[in-house]
């Protein structure tokens, strides 16, 4: 995994996003071109920052 996102790896948010991506890939709605850990970590970081800012 990407060390920059390690803090999110064992969180509920990480697991939820990972599972959601699994569903989208299985349905054929999404094709991943970037390693999954980077995608999930990026989304966790963005969502966490948005929540902290009260958006």
RATA-V809369 format. One record per backbone hydrogen bond with DSSP energy under -1.0 kcal/mol. NH is the residue of the N-H (numbers start at 1). CO is the residue of the C=O. E is the energy in kcal/mol with one decimal. If there is no record, write none. Layout:
BEGIN
NH,CO,E + NH,CO,E
END
This chain:
BEGIN
5,2,-2.0 + 6,3,-1.1 + 8,5,-2.1 + 9,6,-1.2 + 11,8,-1.8 + 15,11,-2.0 + 16,12,-2.5 + 17,13,-2.5 + 18,14,-2.8 + 19,15,-2.4 + 20,16,-2.3 + 21,17,-2.5 + 22,18,-2.2 + 23,19,-2.2 + 24,20,-2.2 + 25,21,-2.7 + 26,22,-2.8 + 27,23,-2.1 + 29,24,-2.1 + 30,24,-1.1 + 39,35,-1.7 + 40,36,-2.8 + 41,37,-2.2 + 42,38,-2.6 + 43,39,-2.3 + 44,40,-2.6 + 45,41,-2.5 + 46,42,-2.6 + 47,43,-2.7 + 48,44,-2.4 + 49,45,-2.5 + 50,46,-2.4 + 51,47,-2.3 + 52,48,-2.4 + 53,49,-1.7 + 54,51,-1.2 + 55,50,-2.5
END
